[in-house]
Amino acid sequence: MTTARRLTTALVVTAATAIAACGTDSGQETATATESTSATPSASTTETATENTDPAAPATFETITERELKLIAKNPGDHTDRAIIVYGRVLQTLTPSTGDVDISQLLCGASPDPNTWDTRIMIGTNSDRLKNIVEGDVVRAQIRSTGQTSSYTSALGKISNPAFWVFDISLLDS
């Protein structure tokens, strides 16, 4: 296993703790599927959660711009609990041997155009949502920011990653 692969795996495992904390929320209700759009490309639009049984699911998920996604990834602590839609390719999947949180790393963007996917994020869930997701899959995901997770490595010191909880994920044609 290469050093980069070991480092990425260590980061994925560390992300599980921060992402898992998001799954303990409750009290929010889900709604039926609806979608609204905006004529202004830079304006955010919203989409309601679809067929989600998770009691912590936000009522709506924003369709955001590439710039907004980069800002969320750059300063995840400033965007905790923000619910968004992303598109991307799964770079790595991991089911930790301890705990029951499945984690995946995405190279993603705010649009379905793969030419715009240049933001790396960690996503996780404690349900079967990532059960059929494998490395290389192209996906659309409804996620909520849980802030960031940090880990320490002997090679690089402290490393922080944006972390997100998955509420819905679907495969797209690649």
N, C-alpha and C positions, 0 to 999 in steps of 0.2 A: 504494500500500500504506500503510495507516495506521501510526502510530507503535506502537500496541499490537500490531498484527499483525507488524511488523518485530521488535519486542522478543520476542514469543512465538517467532517463527521462529529468532531468535538463540539463545534459550534451548534450543530443541529441538536445534539443531545442536551446541551446547556439551554437551548431555546425552549425545550419542553416544559421546564419549570415555569417560566414566565407566561408562556402561552396557556398552560393548564390552569393557571389562576383565573383566566378569563372565563373558563367554562363553569365556574361555580356561581356566577351571577344568576338571578332569577327575577321574576316579576314582570318582565316585558312580554307583551303579547305579539303574535305574528298576525299578519293580515293576508288577504287574498292577493293574487298576482295582478299588479297594474304597472304601467310604465308611462312616464311623462317625458317629453323631450323639449329641448330649447333650440331656438333658431340661432342663438349665439354660441359659437363653438367653445368659447372660453368659460361659459357659464356652466355650473353644475346642474345635472338633472338627477332625478331620483327614481328608484325602482323598488317596489315593495317585495319583501321576502316571499319566496315561492315554496310552497309545500314544506315548510320547515317546522319540525316538531320540537326543536330546541327552545326551552322557555326563555333562554337568554338572548334570543335572536332579536336584532333591531327591527323596527317596523319598516324601515326603508334603507336602501343601499344607494349611495351616490354614484353616478357616472361622472368621473372627474377627467381633468386634462392631464397630459403627460407631465406638465410642470407641477401640478398639484401632487401627483404621485411622487415625484422626486422630492418635493418639500416634506411630504409625510415620511418618506424613507430617511431623509436627512435628519429630521427632528421628530422622531416618533413619539417622544414624550409630550410634545406639544399637541399631538393629534390622537391621544388615547380615546378610545371608544368611537372613533370615526368609522362609519360603515361605508365601504366602497366596493366597486366592482373592478376586477382586474382580469387581464388575459395574459397567458404566458405558457412557457415550456417548463416542465418539471425537470429540474437538474439532479435532484437526489430525493429519495424517500427513505424513511427510517422508522421502524417501530421499536422503540427502546425496550430492552429486556426488563427494565424496572418501570413501573407505572403503566398507564394505559393510554398514553397520548401518542397518536401518530403524527409525525412531522414530515413536511416536505419543504424543499427549497425551490423557489420559482425564479426564473428570469422573466420579468413581466413588464407590462405596459398598461396604459389606460384604454387602449383600443385593440381590436382584433388583428391589427396589422403587425406581423412579426418583425418588420423592419424597425419598429419603435420600441421593442422590448429590450431595455438595457438597465432595468432596476432589479436588484436581487433582494428578495424578502424571504422570511421564514413563515410558513403557515402550519397550523396544527389543529387537531380536534381529538376528542376522546370518544368519538362515535365511529361508525363504519363508513363515514364519508370518504375517507382516503383509501378504503379497502381495495378498490379496483384501479387506483392511480399508481402508475409506475414511471420510472425515469424515462424521459423522452416524450411523455404525453403532452399534448397541447390542450389547455384547459381554459375555462371561464370560471371565475370564483367570486362568490359574495363573501367578503371578509370584514372583520372589525379589528382595528388596531388595538393591541394590548400594550403599546408603548415599545420599549426596547428591552432586549436581554443582553447581558454582558458576560463575558468569560475571560479568563486569563490564560495565556499560553506562554511557555518559556521562550518561544521564538519571537512573538510579536507583542507580548504584554497584554494589556486590556483591549478586548475587541467587543464592540457593540453592534447589534443587529436589530433592524426593525422586525417586530413580531406581530403576527396576525392570527386571529381565531377564524376558522372556516365554518360558515353556515351552510353553504351550498357550493358544490363544485361539479362541473359537467365537462365531459370530453368534447373537443371540437375536432373537425377534420384537420389533419396536419398537412 
